[in-house]
Amino acid sequence: MTSASQVEHLHTTQIQPCGSAGLQDWLYLLSTRAWSGLKWVMRRAKAQHTRRNLRVCESVSLGDKRFVAVVQVDEERFLIGGSSGSVSLLTRLQETKTFAAALDREAQKIS
């Protein structure tokens, strides 16, 4: 049969927590996922910050895959026109309070 020392050995091995390795693995996985998520958020924030240099302020469809748009680059605005095969700079817009005022000024230049 078993001796008292063997019973004591079995008793001490059963008392030790057997799930501590699982808990450490779970905490490691959680921390690596949190770190990856933080890196992703920081990359997105940086990418959004750099994209603000070029922005489409307004766009109007003219049908048949044609459009006119106001594009802002830094502090300058440009009126561009495009079709399915090309994009053209129509004019550089001066600083005005409204888009309608800029269109009126350009129409006067053409007339």
C-alpha positions in Angstrom: 0.0 0.0 0.0 1.0 3.6 0.1 3.1 5.1 2.8 2.4 8.3 4.7 5.1 10.2 2.7 3.6 9.3 -0.6 0.2 10.5 0.6 1.7 13.7 1.8 3.4 14.2 -1.6 0.1 13.6 -3.5 -1.7 16.0 -1.1 0.9 18.9 -1.7 0.8 18.5 -5.5 -3.0 18.7 -5.5 -3.0 21.9 -3.5 -0.8 23.8 -5.9 -2.9 25.9 -8.3 -3.0 24.2 -11.7 -4.6 27.2 -13.5 -1.9 29.8 -12.9 -0.2 29.1 -16.3 -3.6 29.6 -18.0 -4.1 32.9 -16.2 -0.6 34.1 -17.2 -1.3 33.2 -20.8 -4.6 35.0 -20.7 -3.0 38.1 -19.2 -0.1 38.0 -21.8 -2.7 37.7 -24.6 -4.7 40.5 -23.3 -1.7 42.8 -22.9 -0.5 42.1 -26.5 -3.9 42.7 -27.9 -4.2 46.0 -26.0 -0.8 47.0 -27.3 -1.7 46.2 -30.9 -4.9 48.1 -30.5 -3.1 51.1 -29.2 -0.6 51.1 -32.1 -3.5 50.8 -34.5 -5.3 53.8 -33.0 -2.1 55.9 -33.0 -1.5 55.0 -36.7 -5.1 56.0 -37.6 -4.8 59.3 -35.7 -1.5 60.1 -37.4 -3.0 59.2 -40.9 -6.0 61.4 -40.3 -3.9 64.3 -39.2 -1.8 64.1 -42.4 -4.8 63.8 -44.7 -6.1 67.2 -43.7 -3.7 69.0 -46.0 -5.9 68.1 -49.0 -9.7 68.3 -48.8 -12.7 68.4 -51.1 -14.8 71.3 -49.9 -17.6 70.9 -52.3 -18.4 68.8 -55.4 -21.2 69.0 -57.9 -22.0 66.2 -60.4 -22.7 67.4 -63.9 -23.9 64.0 -65.2 -22.2 61.6 -67.6 -19.3 61.1 -65.2 -18.4 64.8 -65.1 -18.0 67.0 -62.0 -16.8 70.4 -60.7 -15.2 70.6 -57.3 -13.6 73.0 -54.9 -10.4 71.5 -53.5 -8.5 73.0 -50.6 -4.7 72.5 -50.2 -3.4 74.0 -47.0 -4.9 77.5 -47.1 -5.4 77.7 -50.9 -8.6 76.7 -52.8 -8.8 75.6 -56.4 -11.8 75.0 -58.7 -11.3 71.8 -60.7 -13.3 70.1 -63.3 -13.2 66.4 -64.3 -14.6 63.7 -66.4 -14.1 60.0 -66.7 -10.7 60.5 -68.4 -9.2 63.7 -67.0 -9.1 66.3 -64.3 -8.3 70.0 -65.1 -7.6 73.0 -63.0 -10.1 75.7 -63.9 -8.9 78.4 -61.6 -7.3 79.3 -58.3 -9.9 80.8 -56.1 -9.3 84.0 -54.1 -10.3 84.2 -50.5 -14.0 85.1 -50.4 -16.7 84.7 -47.8 -18.9 82.5 -50.0 -18.5 80.1 -52.9 -21.2 82.0 -54.8 -19.1 85.1 -54.7 -16.2 83.3 -56.2 -18.3 81.9 -59.0 -19.7 85.3 -59.8 -16.2 86.8 -60.0 -15.0 84.1 -62.3 -18.2 84.5 -64.5 -17.4 88.2 -64.8 -13.9 87.4 -66.0 -15.3 85.2 -68.8 -17.9 87.8 -69.9 
